[in-house]
């Protein structure tokens, strides 16, 4: 049961990553709008059909999410790297308070 749930979670995660990547890079979509009319005999006939191709631009928020996801976790830092990051953050805070 747990293995099946893990596979499902992995599949969902991959689908979400794929969708996020698509949104981050932009994509094209084709829209079809059909208008029907009923005749006196009770038949439904296609009156108009409009097909348009739209380009969805890249989404900066989605791109930022992908970039943030690929960053190294702080838990993987060595003690030396943590100290360097601490000093950088302290400098940044000091500069913003001035």
MODELLER restraints for C-alpha pairs under 7 A, 6 or more apart:
rsr = mdl.restraints
at = mdl.atoms
rsr.add(forms.Gaussian(group=physical.xy_distance, feature=features.Distance(at['CA:20:A'], at['CA:62:A']), mean=5.97, stdev=0.5))
rsr.add(forms.Gaussian(group=physical.xy_distance, feature=features.Distance(at['CA:23:A'], at['CA:58:A']), mean=6.05, stdev=0.5))
rsr.add(forms.Gaussian(group=physical.xy_distance, feature=features.Distance(at['CA:23:A'], at['CA:59:A']), mean=5.86, stdev=0.5))
rsr.add(forms.Gaussian(group=physical.xy_distance, feature=features.Distance(at['CA:23:A'], at['CA:62:A']), mean=6.32, stdev=0.5))
rsr.add(forms.Gaussian(group=physical.xy_distance, feature=features.Distance(at['CA:24:A'], at['CA:58:A']), mean=4.99, stdev=0.5))
rsr.add(forms.Gaussian(group=physical.xy_distance, feature=features.Distance(at['CA:24:A'], at['CA:59:A']), mean=4.82, stdev=0.5))
rsr.add(forms.Gaussian(group=physical.xy_distance, feature=features.Distance(at['CA:24:A'], at['CA:60:A']), mean=6.45, stdev=0.5))
rsr.add(forms.Gaussian(group=physical.xy_distance, feature=features.Distance(at['CA:24:A'], at['CA:62:A']), mean=4.83, stdev=0.5))
rsr.add(forms.Gaussian(group=physical.xy_distance, feature=features.Distance(at['CA:24:A'], at['CA:63:A']), mean=4.62, stdev=0.5))
rsr.add(forms.Gaussian(group=physical.xy_distance, feature=features.Distance(at['CA:25:A'], at['CA:58:A']), mean=4.72, stdev=0.5))
rsr.add(forms.Gaussian(group=physical.xy_distance, feature=features.Distance(at['CA:26:A'], at['CA:56:A']), mean=5.42, stdev=0.5))
rsr.add(forms.Gaussian(group=physical.xy_distance, feature=features.Distance(at['CA:26:A'], at['CA:57:A']), mean=4.65, stdev=0.5))
rsr.add(forms.Gaussian(group=physical.xy_distance, feature=features.Distance(at['CA:26:A'], at['CA:58:A']), mean=3.91, stdev=0.5))
rsr.add(forms.Gaussian(group=physical.xy_distance, feature=features.Distance(at['CA:26:A'], at['CA:59:A']), mean=6.87, stdev=0.5))
rsr.add(forms.Gaussian(group=physical.xy_distance, feature=features.Distance(at['CA:27:A'], at['CA:55:A']), mean=5.91, stdev=0.5))
rsr.add(forms.Gaussian(group=physical.xy_distance, feature=features.Distance(at['CA:27:A'], at['CA:56:A']), mean=5.28, stdev=0.5))
rsr.add(forms.Gaussian(group=physical.xy_distance, feature=features.Distance(at['CA:27:A'], at['CA:57:A']), mean=6.78, stdev=0.5))
rsr.add(forms.Gaussian(group=physical.xy_distance, feature=features.Distance(at['CA:28:A'], at['CA:53:A']), mean=6.90, stdev=0.5))
rsr.add(forms.Gaussian(group=physical.xy_distance, feature=features.Distance(at['CA:28:A'], at['CA:54:A']), mean=5.60, stdev=0.5))
rsr.add(forms.Gaussian(group=physical.xy_distance, feature=features.Distance(at['CA:28:A'], at['CA:55:A']), mean=4.31, stdev=0.5))
rsr.add(forms.Gaussian(group=physical.xy_distance, feature=features.Distance(at['CA:28:A'], at['CA:56:A']), mean=5.83, stdev=0.5))
rsr.add(forms.Gaussian(group=physical.xy_distance, feature=features.Distance(at['CA:29:A'], at['CA:53:A']), mean=5.74, stdev=0.5))
rsr.add(forms.Gaussian(group=physical.xy_distance, feature=features.Distance(at['CA:29:A'], at['CA:54:A']), mean=5.30, stdev=0.5))
rsr.add(forms.Gaussian(group=physical.xy_distance, feature=features.Distance(at['CA:29:A'], at['CA:55:A']), mean=6.37, stdev=0.5))
rsr.add(forms.Gaussian(group=physical.xy_distance, feature=features.Distance(at['CA:30:A'], at['CA:51:A']), mean=6.89, stdev=0.5))
rsr.add(forms.Gaussian(group=physical.xy_distance, feature=features.Distance(at['CA:30:A'], at['CA:52:A']), mean=5.70, stdev=0.5))
rsr.add(forms.Gaussian(group=physical.xy_distance, feature=features.Distance(at['CA:30:A'], at['CA:53:A']), mean=4.36, stdev=0.5))
rsr.add(forms.Gaussian(group=physical.xy_distance, feature=features.Distance(at['CA:30:A'], at['CA:54:A']), mean=6.19, stdev=0.5))
rsr.add(forms.Gaussian(group=physical.xy_distance, feature=features.Distance(at['CA:31:A'], at['CA:51:A']), mean=5.67, stdev=0.5))
rsr.add(forms.Gaussian(group=physical.xy_distance, feature=features.Distance(at['CA:31:A'], at['CA:52:A']), mean=5.27, stdev=0.5))
rsr.add(forms.Gaussian(group=physical.xy_distance, feature=features.Distance(at['CA:31:A'], at['CA:53:A']), mean=6.23, stdev=0.5))
rsr.add(forms.Gaussian(group=physical.xy_distance, feature=features.Distance(at['CA:32:A'], at['CA:50:A']), mean=5.71, stdev=0.5))
rsr.add(forms.Gaussian(group=physical.xy_distance, feature=features.Distance(at['CA:32:A'], at['CA:51:A']), mean=4.48, stdev=0.5))
rsr.add(forms.Gaussian(group=physical.xy_distance, feature=features.Distance(at['CA:32:A'], at['CA:52:A']), mean=6.52, stdev=0.5))
rsr.add(forms.Gaussian(group=physical.xy_distance, feature=features.Distance(at['CA:33:A'], at['CA:49:A']), mean=5.76, stdev=0.5))
rsr.add(forms.Gaussian(group=physical.xy_distance, feature=features.Distance(at['CA:33:A'], at['CA:50:A']), mean=5.16, stdev=0.5))
rsr.add(forms.Gaussian(group=physical.xy_distance, feature=features.Distance(at['CA:33:A'], at['CA:51:A']), mean=6.46, stdev=0.5))
rsr.add(forms.Gaussian(group=physical.xy_distance, feature=features.Distance(at['CA:34:A'], at['CA:48:A']), mean=5.72, stdev=0.5))
rsr.add(forms.Gaussian(group=physical.xy_distance, feature=features.Distance(at['CA:34:A'], at['CA:49:A']), mean=4.45, stdev=0.5))
rsr.add(forms.Gaussian(group=physical.xy_distance, feature=features.Distance(at['CA:34:A'], at['CA:50:A']), mean=6.42, stdev=0.5))
rsr.add(forms.Gaussian(group=physical.xy_distance, feature=features.Distance(at['CA:35:A'], at['CA:46:A']), mean=6.12, stdev=0.5))
rsr.add(forms.Gaussian(group=physical.xy_distance, feature=features.Distance(at['CA:35:A'], at['CA:47:A']), mean=5.51, stdev=0.5))
rsr.add(forms.Gaussian(group=physical.xy_distance, feature=features.Distance(at['CA:35:A'], at['CA:48:A']), mean=5.02, stdev=0.5))
rsr.add(forms.Gaussian(group=physical.xy_distance, feature=features.Distance(at['CA:35:A'], at['CA:49:A']), mean=6.36, stdev=0.5))
rsr.add(forms.Gaussian(group=physical.xy_distance, feature=features.Distance(at['CA:36:A'], at['CA:44:A']), mean=6.44, stdev=0.5))
rsr.add(forms.Gaussian(group=physical.xy_distance, feature=features.Distance(at['CA:36:A'], at['CA:45:A']), mean=5.50, stdev=0.5))
rsr.add(forms.Gaussian(group=physical.xy_distance, feature=features.Distance(at['CA:36:A'], at['CA:46:A']), mean=4.46, stdev=0.5))
rsr.add(forms.Gaussian(group=physical.xy_distance, feature=features.Distance(at['CA:36:A'], at['CA:47:A']), mean=5.06, stdev=0.5))
rsr.add(forms.Gaussian(group=physical.xy_distance, feature=features.Distance(at['CA:36:A'], at['CA:48:A']), mean=6.96, stdev=0.5))
rsr.add(forms.Gaussian(group=physical.xy_distance, feature=features.Distance(at['CA:37:A'], at['CA:44:A']), mean=5.67, stdev=0.5))
rsr.add(forms.Gaussian(group=physical.xy_distance, feature=features.Distance(at['CA:37:A'], at['CA:45:A']), mean=5.48, stdev=0.5))
rsr.add(forms.Gaussian(group=physical.xy_distance, feature=features.Distance(at['CA:37:A'], at['CA:46:A']), mean=6.45, stdev=0.5))
rsr.add(forms.Gaussian(group=physical.xy_distance, feature=features.Distance(at['CA:37:A'], at['CA:47:A']), mean=6.07, stdev=0.5))
rsr.add(forms.Gaussian(group=physical.xy_distance, feature=features.Distance(at['CA:38:A'], at['CA:44:A']), mean=4.42, stdev=0.5))
rsr.add(forms.Gaussian(group=physical.xy_distance, feature=features.Distance(at['CA:38:A'], at['CA:45:A']), mean=6.25, stdev=0.5))
